[in-house]
Amino acid sequence: MANKDATMNRLLGALDEDSRQAMRSIPTSEEAMARIYGTSVDKTSGATFPDETEKIVMVNLNDIIDHPKQPYRVEDNDDMEELVASIIDIGVLSPIILTDTYGDLDLGGKYMCVAGHRRRYGARKAGLKEVPAIVKSLSEEDADIMLVSSNSQREDTLPSEKAKAFKIRYEALKRKAGRPAENCGQLVHNLSSNRSVENMAEETGINSKAIQRFLRLNELMPQWLKAVDNYALGDKKDTSYPAIGLTTGVALSFLPVHEQQYVWQSCDAHNMTLSLEMAEKLKGLAGHLTLDTVDSLFFAEKNKNKKEKQQTTLKFFSKPLMKKTDEFFPPDDMYKSPEIREQVVIEALDMYFKSKGIQV
């Protein structure tokens, strides 16, 4: 430290007064970090918050464990490669958030990651051994809320991730309901169970009905939840895997899991995609479905679609016209088909106009 101070003094001595003042005003990396996070700098122990219980410290990556409810993906993709390159160039600028407590869970002397799972993963890929972190002592509920809040603005979040995140936050808010507020002993009335969704809507800016729809997705069996995610991928979706819209998934979520399994099997057997119309029909029968019932519904839907498709291919042969043209066709069964009669008429018209020298 003495050598560093001596070097700085020599540099300052070679400058005019204005330059010396400017040099002195440049914050150290610790000071810059402290300003970002509203802390003060402790030269011996890092940056501390005003209550002196939380610090920006360097933590060994091996001493950090995952949050057990972490709902978001951490993937090796282009974005991660960019993050790793940035960390190699300039380090981890934004500290990750850790907690040293989590309900009754024994952390074994380690820290649990609350916010910054991607930065932690990127730092390890970049070859770092430790990362800057803010260590908090959080309740299980507050750790859960911070976990989902830290990634709420990600644009690439899948429906399943939003569903799990909203559920984590919803349950944390419900657990906090009725508990004494810190330092005052008053009940936290605004966190009552029946207000949890409304509070989430106010905090996130997302419509309460939309939040309720995402919460419903948690009732889907994994295969159907993956189908909702697949649909949300748009052009990037896996065309070999089923894909259903979010609204269809919500309707299906009202079925017990074993009935959802019946629907999955029937879709596969009939090679059909579950439509919103069918999902709503099944929702109305929730709790009373058998595999045979579901299979019958899909069989009827498939034949209905086939019949409608056949009818749309007919251009002009209605039932009345069939009767009117009976005398012009042989009594063979083949000519009782509207499609055959239509083809004969088209060929006859083609021959007629050609005989008249008319180009059609």
SELUMVO-933044 format. One line per 10 residues: number of its first residue (from 1); their letters; for each residue y, x, z of N, C-alpha, C, O. Coordinates in pm, whole numbers, plus 50000, padded with zeros to 5 digits. Each point is the difference from the previous one (the first is absolute). Last residue first. Example, Ala and Ser with C-alpha at 12.3 -4.5 7.8 and 13.67 -1.06 7.14 Angstrom:
2	SA	49775 51285 50708 50119 50082 50006 50109 49923 50073 50111 50051 50017  49317 49978 49976 50119 49911 50000 50120 50090 50000 49998 50104 50066 .
END
This chain:
360	VQIGKSKFYM	47805 44008 42662 50028 49963 50139 50017 50126 50085 50024 49990 50120  50008 49847 49329 49977 50111 50091 50040 49960 50143 50116 49966 50024  49709 49747 49527 50106 50010 50101 49961 50112 50099 49892 49999 50058  49861 49803 49556 50083 50117 49971 50114 50016 50099 50101 50063 49969  49530 49613 50022 50127 49952 49946 50095 50116 49966 50112 49980 49952  49466 50098 50251 49969 49931 49873 50126 49948 49932 50003 49983 49878  50028 50212 50549 49972 50103 49902 49970 49938 49864 50039 50055 49896  50023 49661 50473 50125 50059 49956 49980 50111 49897 50083 50019 49911  49533 49776 50278 50082 49901 49929 50128 50062 49945 50033 49982 49883  49673 50272 50396 49947 49984 49864 50086 49905 49918 50021 50021 49881 .
350	DLAEIVVQER	50091 50031 50570 50021 50127 49933 49954 49992 49855 50069 50045 49909  49843 49594 50376 50143 50004 49964 50032 50127 49923 50080 49999 49906  49486 49958 50268 50022 49902 49892 50145 50002 49953 50027 49995 49880  49852 50268 50494 49943 50057 49876 50025 49907 49881 50030 50045 49890  50098 49798 50533 50084 50114 49963 49952 50062 49869 50081 50032 49913  49660 49624 50275 50126 49947 49947 50091 50113 49954 50064 49991 49896  49535 50124 50322 49972 49944 49868 50128 49950 49936 50024 50024 49881  50000 50129 50561 49979 50112 49908 49975 49950 49858 50050 50058 49903  49984 49622 50441 50129 50065 49978 49987 50113 49898 50084 50013 49911  49526 49775 50238 50077 49914 49908 50135 50062 49968 50046 49995 49886 .
340	IEPSKYMDDP	49690 50225 50432 49940 50010 49867 50078 49916 49899 50028 50045 49889  50099 49930 50565 50032 50131 49946 49945 50016 49858 50067 50057 49914  49837 49550 50339 50137 50003 49950 50035 50133 49935 50073 50005 49901  49424 49788 50115 50085 50092 50075 50141 50002 49942 50016 50022 49880  49611 49749 49935 50058 49921 50108 50089 50086 50089 50066 49951 50092  49662 50202 49533 50131 49950 49961 50062 49906 50103 50106 49942 49977  49452 50248 50077 50094 50110 49986 50142 49950 49974 50096 50057 50051  49520 49655 49962 50063 50027 50130 50106 50109 49991 50098 50001 50075  49791 49689 49492 49938 50108 50077 50078 50023 50130 50121 49982 50006  49974 49698 49621 49965 49957 50136 49935 50110 50085 49961 49974 50114 .
330	PFFEDTKKML	50420 50105 49484 49857 49967 50012 49967 49965 50147 50070 50043 50091  50431 49871 49736 49912 50111 50038 49855 49954 50009 49973 49885 50036  50413 49829 49872 50015 50110 49906 49906 50117 50029 49995 50096 49923  50048 49496 50346 49944 49966 49868 50008 50115 49900 49930 49998 49899  50265 50035 50549 49853 49998 50002 49941 49979 49861 49901 50065 49965  50576 49946 50196 49947 50090 49896 49847 50004 49997 49942 50077 49924  50317 49658 50390 50054 49967 49868 49938 50085 49890 49995 49958 49884  49899 50125 50573 49943 49873 49956 50044 49966 49858 49921 49952 49919  50267 50428 50288 49856 50022 49977 49936 49873 49944 49922 50006 49905  50524 49977 50240 49987 50060 49867 49855 50029 49967 49960 49992 49883 .
320	PKSFFKLTTQ	50145 49844 50549 50024 49897 49897 49983 50055 49858 49946 49933 49912  50013 50381 50449 49889 49905 49994 50024 49889 49896 49908 49969 49925  50344 50484 49975 49987 49922 50121 49882 49904 49985 49941 49992 49892  50249 50451 49841 49886 49908 50005 49987 49936 50138 49931 50052 50088  50398 50296 49752 50034 49861 49967 49884 49902 50013 50020 49881 49977  49991 50597 50175 50134 49981 49948 50032 49853 49970 50113 49956 50024  49564 50349 50333 49997 49893 49900 50141 49969 49954 50090 49979 50082  49815 50334 50269 49973 50060 49869 49998 49894 49890 50010 50034 49882  50047 49861 50585 50121 50057 49944 49977 50064 49865 50096 50024 49926  49543 49796 50325 50087 49895 49949 50126 50057 49937 50050 49945 49902 .
310	QKEKKNKNKE	49643 50346 50311 49943 49945 49876 50092 49896 49940 50018 49995 49878  50096 50182 50540 50018 50101 49896 49947 49950 49866 50061 50023 49896  49874 49716 50488 50140 49997 49959 50027 50100 49889 50079 49973 49909  49495 50026 50282 50021 49877 49925 50142 49992 49949 50024 49962 49886  49865 50396 50397 49932 50016 49872 50025 49878 49912 50027 50015 49881  50130 49977 50562 50079 50092 49918 49940 50018 49862 50073 50010 49900  49686 49736 50407 50123 49931 49967 50088 50086 49910 50055 49952 49901  49557 50235 50279 49969 49908 49890 50122 49921 49957 50016 49970 49882  50031 50318 50489 49969 50079 49882 49971 49911 49880 50049 50027 49890  50019 49774 50531 50125 50056 49948 49977 50079 49872 50079 49994 49906 .
300	AFFLSDVTDL	49548 49835 50327 50076 49891 49939 50129 50052 49939 50040 49956 49892  49704 50352 50349 49926 49959 49880 50076 49891 49925 50014 50005 49878  50148 50135 50541 50028 50099 49896 49929 49965 49869 50054 50022 49892  49864 49705 50480 50142 49989 49963 50034 50098 49889 50071 49965 49905  49498 50054 50285 50017 49879 49918 50143 49985 49953 50025 49961 49885  49874 50386 50417 49943 50029 49869 50017 49881 49906 50030 50018 49881  50095 49927 50567 50093 50089 49931 49951 50030 49859 50078 49998 49905  49636 49752 50368 50122 49925 49972 50098 50084 49920 50055 49954 49900  49551 50251 50256 49971 49906 49891 50124 49920 49961 50025 49976 49882  49996 50312 50492 49994 50078 49876 49975 49909 49881 50058 50021 49893 .
290	TLHGALGKLK	50192 49749 50501 49874 50074 49993 50002 50079 49870 50086 49978 49915  50316 49771 50424 49946 50053 49874 49864 50066 50021 49976 50068 50101  50366 49730 50211 49892 49910 49957 49930 50050 49873 49925 49926 49937  50457 50285 50280 49917 49963 50113 49882 49913 49965 49913 49975 50083  50501 50017 49590 49970 50109 50094 49922 49949 50121 50034 49898 50060  50158 49883 49528 49862 49980 50045 49957 50103 50103 49883 50009 50035  50549 49993 49751 49987 49863 50049 49861 49969 50054 49982 49903 50073  50107 50513 49719 50070 49994 50129 49986 49861 50062 49983 49986 50121  49861 50089 49439 49908 50053 50101 50062 49993 50139 49930 49974 50098  50340 49907 49540 49891 49901 50011 49901 50043 50109 49955 49918 50080 .
280	EAMELSLTMN	50389 50381 49806 50054 49887 50074 49894 49892 50021 49995 49937 50106  49890 50430 49628 50017 50044 50138 50054 49887 50087 49956 49982 50114  50009 49950 49420 49869 49997 50063 50011 50041 50147 49933 49941 50086  50461 50082 49660 49954 49861 50006 49865 49989 50072 49982 49912 50084  50193 50515 49820 50071 49938 50112 49954 49856 50017 49983 49953 50113  49662 50377 49666 50134 49949 49969 50064 49941 50125 49931 49967 50096  49668 50418 49791 50041 49891 50088 50144 49960 49970 50091 50082 50010  49554 50122 49630 50107 50041 50090 50041 49881 50085 50011 49888 49949  49487 50218 49813 50127 49927 49997 50100 50061 50098 49962 50059 50101  49532 49989 49781 50094 50089 49932 50136 49933 49983 50058 50000 49891 .
270	HADCSQWVYQ	49536 49840 50344 50053 49928 49883 50099 50085 49920 50055 49954 49900  49739 50222 50497 49890 49939 49925 50048 49934 49871 49932 50007 49898  50387 50178 50409 49921 50105 49936 49891 49941 49911 49978 50048 49889  50278 49661 50371 50087 50061 49898 49923 50106 49923 50011 50010 49877  49772 49799 50490 50008 49907 49888 50088 50054 49887 49967 49985 49883  49994 50261 50525 49873 49999 49928 50006 49910 49877 49947 50036 49895  50427 49970 50393 49984 50132 49935 49873 50002 49915 50002 50046 49886  50072 49581 50384 50092 49999 49885 49987 50131 49922 49999 50000 49877  49764 49963 50525 49942 49909 49900 50085 50002 49873 49948 50004 49889  50218 50228 50481 49888 50073 49938 49932 49915 49895 49959 50051 49896 .
260	QEHVPLFSLA	50370 49755 50368 50064 50091 49905 49892 50080 49926 50013 50028 49881  49844 49707 50470 50030 49918 49882 50074 50081 49894 49980 49978 49881  49923 50226 50531 49874 49978 49929 50021 49910 49878 49927 50013 49902  50447 50080 50383 49957 50118 49923 49870 49973 49924 49986 50045 49886  50336 49539 50211 49929 50097 50084 49944 50112 49913 49976 49980 49881  50457 49772 49938 49855 49983 50007 49941 50098 50101 50047 50113 50010  50415 49883 49870 49971 49890 50092 49850 49969 50008 49957 49920 50083  50245 50405 49615 49990 50051 50137 49969 49891 50102 49960 50030 50112  50133 49898 49413 49861 50037 50028 49981 50041 50146 49892 49986 50055  50545 49924 49785 49921 49877 50000 49855 50029 50039 49940 49925 50078 .
250	VGTTLGIAPY	50340 50447 49864 50040 49924 50119 49919 49872 50011 49951 49967 50108  49997 50295 49505 49938 50063 50116 50031 49926 50129 49914 49985 50087  50301 49882 49518 49859 49965 49993 49925 50056 50120 49914 49933 50058  50530 50192 49895 49992 49859 50038 49857 49950 49996 49959 49922 50086  50129 50521 49764 50019 49988 50144 49985 49855 50045 49935 49973 50102  49804 50168 49452 50136 50004 50049 50008 49977 50149 49905 49952 50062  49668 50281 49685 50056 49868 50027 50140 50016 50057 50030 50098 50068  49524 50184 49676 50141 50005 50037 50050 49857 50020 49985 49916 49911  49519 50418 50031 50073 49873 50005 50145 50018 50044 50032 50092 50076  49727 50312 49668 49990 49938 50132 50079 49869 49999 50102 49991 49932 .
240	STDKKDGLAY	49879 50316 49701 49859 49973 50027 49981 49930 50134 49888 49961 50036  50536 50199 49796 49957 49882 49923 49854 49965 50023 49955 49891 49962  50436 50350 50339 49864 50030 49954 49946 49876 49930 49969 49901 50066  50574 50219 49966 49885 49943 50070 49868 50040 49935 49995 50037 49883  50486 50058 50001 49916 50106 50054 49872 49947 50065 49922 50077 50057  50431 49645 49758 49940 50077 49890 49905 50108 50050 49915 50048 49925  50191 49643 50456 50048 49970 49865 49926 50078 49894 49878 49993 49989  50090 49976 50518 50018 50126 49928 50047 49980 49857 50044 50095 49935  49831 49546 50369 50135 50049 50024 50029 50131 49926 50116 50034 49979  49447 49770 50018 50092 49919 49920 50143 50054 50011 50074 50003 49901 .
230	NDVAKLWQPM	49599 50192 50373 49975 50036 49860 50096 49924 49908 50053 50058 49906  49940 49839 50556 50064 50130 49973 49988 50037 49852 50095 50048 49940  49672 49575 50198 50144 49971 50006 50079 50128 49971 50098 49997 49926  49440 50046 50113 50032 49929 49875 50148 49965 49994 50061 50005 49894  49762 50181 50502 50012 50103 49897 50035 49938 49865 50072 50060 49921  49835 49652 50427 50127 50067 50028 50025 50110 49899 50113 50021 49956  49475 49757 50031 50107 49915 49946 50137 50063 50026 50091 49988 49917  49530 50234 50256 49991 49996 49854 50113 49917 49938 50058 50039 49899  49894 49991 50588 50052 50120 49933 49998 49995 49847 50094 50049 49936  49955 49491 50329 49900 50105 50011 50046 50118 49914 50076 49980 49906 .
220	LENLRLFRQI	50289 49691 50316 49913 50019 49883 49895 50106 50028 50025 50096 50073  50343 49772 50220 49879 49920 50018 49904 50013 49881 49891 49944 50002  50549 50256 50022 49911 50072 50092 49870 49923 50024 49904 50056 50054  50464 49766 49693 49914 50090 49922 49903 50077 50088 49895 50043 49953  50455 49674 50225 49879 49928 49960 49903 50092 49926 49878 49982 50010  50555 50174 50108 49912 49994 50117 49868 49931 49966 49895 50039 50051  50441 49967 49621 49938 50132 50015 49907 50003 50121 49893 50061 49995  50353 49548 49937 49901 50016 49892 49930 50136 50012 49879 50009 49984  50473 49899 50313 49882 49921 50034 49892 50012 49893 49881 50004 50032  50537 50195 49884 49929 50073 50105 49872 49928 50039 49896 50063 50018 .
210	AKSNIGTEEA	50390 49722 49684 49934 50114 49933 49922 50081 50103 49888 50045 49972  50374 49607 50189 49884 49946 49930 49924 50111 49928 49877 49998 49994  50530 50107 50222 49893 49976 50097 49874 49943 49933 49889 50029 50042  50463 50301 49703 49985 49859 50033 49881 49977 50091 49894 50060 49980  50363 50408 50024 49899 49933 49917 49984 49857 50048 49992 49975 50121  50278 50383 50081 50069 49935 49888 49904 49933 49905 50040 49962 49889  49886 50286 50545 49962 50059 49872 50076 49942 49881 50002 50060 49893  50067 49795 50569 50003 50147 50002 49977 50061 49863 50059 50103 49966  49917 49421 50103 50136 50047 50025 50010 50152 49990 50098 50054 49948  49478 49745 50018 50081 49966 49883 50142 50051 50015 50059 50053 49906 .
200	MNEVSRNSSL	49646 49991 50457 49964 50093 49893 50084 49974 49876 50042 50093 49932  50004 49609 50425 50058 50130 50033 49971 50103 49892 50087 50080 49964  49712 49500 49996 50144 49989 49976 50071 50131 50032 50092 50040 49928  49448 49930 50167 50022 50003 49855 50149 49993 49969 50049 50070 49912  49828 49892 50544 49966 50132 49946 50030 50010 49851 50062 50096 49955  49980 49529 50377 50116 50054 49932 49969 50132 49931 50089 50059 49938  49605 49684 50338 50037 49914 49888 50123 50047 49927 50041 49939 49901  49799 50302 50485 49897 49996 49896 50043 49919 49879 49979 50041 49886  50402 50197 50401 49894 49905 50032 49909 49984 49880 50040 50025 49886  50369 50253 50191 49875 50051 49947 49884 49908 50034 49885 50043 50000 .
190	NHVLQGCNEA	50572 49894 50148 50005 49999 49853 49874 50058 49937 49989 50003 49877  50079 49984 50605 49979 49866 49942 49995 50002 49847 49926 49922 49939  49989 50413 50469 50045 50021 49861 49976 49870 49924 49902 49987 49926  50206 50077 50617 49898 49975 49901 50057 50016 49861 50115 49967 49974  50069 50314 50455 50011 49871 49934 49888 49984 49899 49949 50097 49944  50159 50299 50337 49909 49903 50057 50007 49863 49937 49934 49907 50048  50293 50547 49879 50075 49884 50046 49913 49890 50057 50050 49909 50066  49816 50537 49736 50117 50026 50082 50076 49876 50048 50102 50013 50068  49562 49908 49531 50016 50125 50072 50133 50004 50074 50104 49962 49947  49642 49572 49966 50078 50096 49921 50025 50125 50084 50016 49990 50121 .
180	PRGAKRKLAE	49553 49682 49945 50134 50031 50051 50069 50101 49910 49940 50100 49961  49701 49570 49821 49999 50116 50088 50141 50026 50051 50097 49970 49930  49777 49683 49747 49992 49964 50140 49997 50116 50096 50002 49980 50121  49863 50131 49388 50059 49871 50040 49980 49975 50149 49890 50014 50053  49931 50358 49682 50123 50025 50074 50059 49870 50056 50083 50004 50091  49536 49988 49631 49962 50063 50127 50123 50026 50088 49992 49997 50122  50069 49831 49441 49939 49899 50086 49962 50059 50136 50014 49934 50103  50151 50355 49566 50107 49914 50049 49945 49892 50093 50062 49965 50100  49630 50313 49683 50078 50078 50097 50111 49916 50060 50025 50007 50121  49719 49809 49532 49922 50006 50124 50073 50080 50108 49992 49968 50119 .
170	YRIKFAKAKE	50206 50010 49452 49991 49866 50057 49928 50002 50135 50047 49940 50097  49967 50454 49643 50131 49971 50059 49998 49865 50071 50056 49985 50109  49559 50142 49656 50021 50094 50110 50130 49967 50073 50004 49995 50123  49904 49764 49486 49911 49959 50109 50019 50089 50122 50004 49951 50113  50226 50155 49489 50057 49881 50063 49913 49954 50118 50053 49954 50101  49783 50403 49643 50120 50041 50073 50063 49881 50071 50038 50011 50117  49592 49914 49600 49959 50068 50123 50121 50040 50084 49998 49990 50122  50087 49814 49458 49930 49904 50085 49961 50063 50134 50021 49941 50105  50166 50330 49558 50102 49914 50061 49934 49902 50096 50053 49974 50109  49660 50291 49645 50072 50083 50095 50109 49920 50071 50020 50013 50120 .
160	SPLTDERQSN	49736 49782 49532 49912 50020 50116 50070 50083 50107 49982 49975 50119  50240 49954 49462 49994 49880 50084 49915 50018 50125 50035 49952 50107  50185 50493 49697 49910 49897 49948 50000 49878 50092 50034 50012 50117  50358 50379 49784 49911 49942 50100 49917 49888 49939 50055 49910 49935  50301 50397 49881 49865 49996 49946 49900 49938 50098 49879 50016 49984  50596 50061 50108 49991 49911 49885 49857 49983 49950 49969 49900 49935  50245 50196 50578 49929 50065 49890 49978 49902 49885 49956 49887 50022  50252 50035 50423 50079 50000 49877 49930 50068 49882 50058 50012 49893  49765 49955 50569 50022 49864 49950 50074 49995 49867 49992 49899 49930  49841 50462 50395 49960 49997 49859 50031 49867 49933 49951 49973 49890 .
150	SSVLMIDADE	50148 50124 50575 50037 50125 49933 49964 50002 49852 50055 50080 49925  49828 49561 50385 50141 49998 49959 50037 50122 49917 50083 49991 49910  49484 49957 50295 50014 49919 49879 50144 49998 49950 50024 49986 49880  49875 50266 50515 49907 50040 49895 50025 49923 49871 50009 50060 49893  50219 49825 50508 50059 50114 49931 49913 50045 49884 50051 50041 49895  49779 49620 50380 50117 49950 49925 50066 50113 49923 50038 49982 49884  49605 50130 50403 49953 49921 49886 50115 49951 49914 49994 50006 49878  50104 50218 50523 49941 50095 49905 49952 49927 49875 50017 50049 49889  50140 49695 50472 50111 50067 49931 49949 50101 49898 50062 50017 49894  49615 49760 50373 50072 49905 49915 50112 50067 49921 50014 49978 49880 .
140	ESLSKVIAPV	49742 50271 50443 49916 49970 49884 50073 49908 49903 49991 50018 49879  50323 50283 50411 49897 49903 50034 49917 49976 49874 50043 50034 49889  50208 50440 50173 50012 49862 49955 49891 49912 50057 49889 50046 50027  50383 50447 49986 49899 49937 50085 50013 49849 49977 50085 49934 50059  50041 50499 49597 50043 49889 50084 49886 49956 50091 49883 50026 49970  50296 50408 49685 49894 49947 50085 50058 49893 50091 50096 50023 50073  50014 50225 49432 50064 49938 50116 49889 49934 50079 49929 49914 49949  50050 50524 49687 49964 49865 50043 50088 49955 50116 50051 50081 50078  49819 50326 49504 50097 49951 50098 49968 49855 50035 49963 49921 49913  49638 50415 49945 50108 49920 49941 50100 49961 50108 49965 49992 50118 .
130	EKLGAKRAGY	49599 50397 49750 50069 49912 50093 50114 49928 49930 50047 50044 49895  49658 50240 49869 49917 49988 50121 50062 49905 50101 49931 49942 50084  50091 50102 49340 50068 50016 50129 49901 49983 50115 49899 49930 49988  50027 50029 49518 49957 50119 50072 50068 50022 50133 49983 50105 50062  50030 49525 49599 50093 50110 49967 49966 50128 50076 50060 50104 49977  49702 49492 50102 49970 50045 49863 50088 50118 49961 49958 50087 49922  50127 49710 50491 49870 50068 50005 49963 50054 49862 49950 50112 49987  50435 49626 50045 50021 50129 50066 49869 50079 50007 49999 50121 49979  49991 49437 49855 50061 50092 49905 50022 50138 50059 49984 50101 49932  49857 49554 50349 49896 50037 49902 50054 50102 49900 49933 50097 49966 .
120	RRRHGAVCMY	50372 49727 50344 49900 50081 50070 49892 50047 49903 49961 50117 50002  50358 49584 49840 50060 50133 50022 49902 50093 50069 49992 50118 49967  49879 49435 49974 50004 50068 49871 50058 50141 50015 49950 50096 49940  50040 49619 50441 49863 50039 49962 49999 50078 49867 49923 50094 49984  50446 49708 50320 50000 50127 49929 49862 50048 49961 49976 50120 49991  50131 49568 50438 50072 49992 49872 50000 50139 49936 50037 50098 50064  49692 49826 50312 50053 49865 49992 50074 49979 49868 49991 49893 49939  49609 50451 50300 50104 49985 49897 50040 49852 49990 49916 49913 49980  49889 50356 50463 49964 49904 49896 50117 49984 49903 50114 49984 50042  49706 50443 50294 50104 49904 49969 49951 49906 49889 49925 50041 49912 .
110	KGGLDLDGYT	49786 50243 50496 50060 50009 49866 50109 49895 49983 50024 49919 50090  49675 50140 50295 50101 50104 49996 50066 50017 49865 50084 50088 49982  49586 49569 50105 49941 50133 50016 50099 50113 49990 49967 50108 49951  50078 49390 50040 50030 50080 49881 49946 50143 50011 50013 50078 49906  49863 49417 50303 50013 50140 50040 50018 50085 49873 49909 50012 49919  50212 49447 50177 49925 50098 49922 50028 50142 50047 50116 50039 50015  50077 49525 50131 49901 50065 50086 49919 50107 49926 49909 50059 50057  50568 49830 49749 49920 49909 50080 49908 50075 50095 50040 50097 50065  50199 50216 49687 49968 49884 49917 49905 49909 50078 49878 50011 49991  50457 50489 50011 49931 49893 50074 49969 49886 49902 50073 49979 49903 .
100	DTLIIPSLVG	50168 50408 49969 49900 50065 50085 49928 49898 50089 49919 50037 50085  50334 49957 49400 50000 49948 50136 49891 50071 50079 49894 50033 49947  50438 50062 49579 49873 50003 50072 50016 49928 50134 50110 49987 50052  50137 50099 49424 50012 49939 50132 49862 49994 50064 49905 49950 49940  50335 50406 49684 49909 49887 50016 50014 49948 50142 50045 50073 50089  50358 50181 49633 49890 50013 50095 49909 49877 49997 50045 49889 49972  50247 50321 49621 50003 49885 50089 49882 50006 50096 49885 49995 49956  50172 50350 49727 50135 49978 50049 50007 49887 50101 50080 50004 50093  49550 50366 49727 50003 49858 50038 50135 49973 50065 50022 50038 50115  49934 50363 49513 49942 49960 50128 50005 49850 50022 50041 49924 49912 .
90	IDIISAVLEE	50094 50345 49689 50103 49987 50104 49946 49953 50135 50077 49980 50093  49640 50139 49508 50132 50057 49970 50094 49998 50121 50064 50101 50031  49499 49706 49991 49985 50145 49977 50137 50064 49980 50025 50111 50046  49959 49424 49989 49973 50061 50130 49986 50151 49986 50047 50076 50086  49999 49670 49520 50125 50000 50077 49982 50068 50135 50087 50076 50044  49534 49860 49687 50087 50101 49939 50132 50011 50076 50052 50110 50021  49652 49549 50109 49946 50131 50037 50089 50112 49945 50031 50096 50070  50070 49463 49803 50030 50021 50140 49954 50137 50045 50072 50070 50072  49818 49794 49496 50144 50026 50009 50040 50028 50145 50080 50090 50027  49480 49779 49893 50021 50135 49946 50147 50038 50007 50034 50115 50029 .
80	MDDNDEVRYP	49846 49448 50088 49961 50094 50103 50021 50143 49954 50043 50085 50077  50035 49571 49617 50102 49998 50105 49967 50099 50110 50088 50068 50053  49597 49863 49600 50118 50076 49953 50108 50006 50108 50064 50104 50018  49466 49817 50193 50051 49957 49871 50123 50082 49963 50031 50099 50066  49596 49818 50337 50030 50119 49920 50041 49953 49861 49917 49990 49910  50142 49705 50554 49920 50036 49883 50044 50133 49939 50115 50041 50012  49898 49582 50412 50052 50137 49984 49914 50062 49891 49886 50038 50023  50224 49418 50154 49927 50106 49928 50073 50134 50010 50123 50006 49999  49915 49593 50383 50050 50046 49871 49918 50113 49941 49944 50083 50072  50018 49685 50374 49961 49912 49890 50032 50053 49860 49955 49943 49901 .
70	QKPHDIIDNL	49927 50220 50646 50079 50039 49881 49957 49920 49878 49887 50016 49953  49956 49991 50527 50025 49879 49921 50077 50029 49871 50041 49908 49931  49838 50429 50407 49876 49929 49966 50020 49877 49912 49904 49952 49939  50386 50511 50059 50009 49872 50069 49878 49917 49960 49972 49990 49881  49984 50546 50102 50047 49881 49929 50017 49882 50094 49930 49989 50102  50130 50527 50074 49894 49909 49953 50062 49880 49932 50116 49968 50023  50012 50580 50128 50047 49866 49963 49883 49917 49948 49925 50044 49913  50081 50433 50208 50020 49924 50123 50046 49858 49973 50038 49928 50092  49895 50409 49569 49869 49973 50059 50010 49919 50130 49900 49949 50051  50489 50213 49717 49938 49889 49928 49865 49961 50059 49960 49884 49994 .
60	NVMVIKETED	50443 50333 50294 49888 50045 49918 49932 49879 49936 49973 49901 50067  50552 50109 50073 49868 49961 50051 49892 50047 49903 50014 49983 49879  50544 50079 50279 49899 50035 49900 49863 49973 50060 49967 50050 50108  50492 49672 50027 49922 50120 50027 49908 50030 49883 49977 49913 49915  50433 49755 50303 49956 50045 49868 49932 50134 50023 50066 50099 50034  49967 49508 50355 50045 50126 49943 49956 50013 49854 49899 49945 49959  50176 49703 50514 49945 50014 49866 50060 50124 49933 50120 50025 50012  50008 49823 50426 49854 49980 50005 49934 50021 49864 49878 50005 49991  50610 49992 50166 49929 50125 50021 49848 49982 50015 49933 50080 50066  50452 49613 49826 49925 49978 50123 49909 50118 50033 49928 49998 50100 .
50	PFTAGSTKDV	50348 50008 49502 50084 49991 50120 49921 49979 50128 50042 50049 50106  49696 50200 49514 50078 49877 50000 50081 49994 50129 49975 50076 50094  49876 50399 49678 49958 49892 50089 50089 49879 49984 50118 50012 49965  49698 50485 49777 50100 49895 50010 49950 49887 50087 49885 49958 49988  49942 50555 50096 50016 49915 49884 50104 49892 50024 50076 50008 50097  49806 50344 50218 49888 49907 49983 50014 49906 49883 49926 49902 49989  50391 50454 50139 49871 50052 50045 49884 49908 49969 49887 50046 49983  50580 49861 49913 49967 50128 49939 49863 50052 50040 49941 50083 49929  50245 49413 50009 49965 50081 50115 49948 50132 49945 49896 50003 49935  50420 49572 49855 49915 50118 49983 49981 50071 50133 50096 50032 50070 .
40	STGYIRAMAE	49974 49419 49799 50075 50121 50031 49905 50118 49993 49878 49982 50004  50102 49529 49713 49959 50075 50118 50099 50112 50028 50089 50028 49920  49847 49628 49700 50081 49961 50114 49963 50069 50129 50006 49940 50107  49819 50120 49429 49926 49912 50091 50076 49967 50128 49942 49946 50095  50247 50332 49557 49934 49892 49926 49937 49900 50097 50007 49879 49978  50182 50516 50196 50103 49906 49957 49938 49880 49929 50043 49886 50020  49676 50471 50109 50045 49924 50116 50104 49896 49962 50000 49889 50052  49847 50413 49623 49894 49906 50035 50044 49911 50115 49976 49879 50000  50307 50472 49881 50000 49899 49894 49897 49892 50030 50027 49881 49983  49987 50491 50301 50117 49915 50021 50005 49888 49897 50032 49886 50033 .
30	ESTPISRMAQ	49631 50440 49925 49975 49918 50118 50115 49903 50025 49978 49883 50034  50064 50432 49619 49905 49896 49962 49969 49908 50117 49982 49880 49983  50494 50337 50037 49866 50056 49983 49906 49887 49960 50037 49883 50007  50489 50084 49870 49900 49977 50104 49871 50075 49970 49965 50022 49884  50564 50092 49997 49874 49968 49934 49891 49982 50105 49974 50093 50077  50478 50047 50023 49980 49855 49997 49870 49960 49931 49961 49883 50006  50201 50576 50031 49961 49952 50133 49967 49851 49998 49922 49953 50083  50240 50250 49524 49866 50048 50031 49952 49946 50134 49884 49960 50015  50558 49948 49856 49906 49924 49917 49856 50040 50030 49911 49916 50008  50438 50326 50199 49990 49865 50057 49898 49917 49923 49922 49925 50059 .
20	RSDEDLAGLL	50179 50501 49775 49923 50010 50124 49981 49863 50065 49893 49969 50051  50376 50067 49568 49859 50014 49964 49914 50008 50126 49889 49947 50004  50577 50044 50050 49953 49872 49946 49851 50004 49969 49927 49906 50029  50287 50498 50113 49984 49902 50108 49946 49866 49950 49914 49940 50063  49944 50493 49656 50129 49957 50055 49976 49887 50098 49887 49952 50013  49726 50420 49919 50062 49884 49936 50137 49973 50058 50032 50043 50111  49642 50291 50037 50039 50038 49864 50073 49887 49928 50042 50017 49885  49767 49934 50553 50110 50097 50006 50052 50039 49864 50115 50041 49986  49503 49675 50069 50123 49929 50029 50120 50095 50000 50110 49962 49961  49460 50220 49985 50036 49919 49884 50132 49929 50021 50083 49993 49910 .
10	RNMTADKNAM	49737 50248 50447 50045 50093 49895 50044 49922 49876 50100 50033 49937  49708 49719 50415 50133 50047 50036 50056 50097 49895 50119 49994 49969  49438 49848 49985 50095 49894 49973 50142 50046 50031 50093 49970 49925  49557 50322 50183 50013 49989 49854 50104 49895 49964 50082 50021 49911  49801 50020 50538 50078 50117 49957 50025 49995 49850 50110 50029 49953  49611 49644 50241 50139 49977 50036 50089 50115 49952 50112 49978 49955  49423 50063 49986 50050 49893 49913 50147 49975 50028 50078 49981 49907  49695 50323 50366 50021 50056 49867 50059 49897 49906 50088 50030 49919  49787 49824 50510 50116 50089 50007 50032 50059 49864 50116 50004 49960  49494 49730 50089 50120 49917 50000 50125 50087 50000 50098 49969 49932 .
END
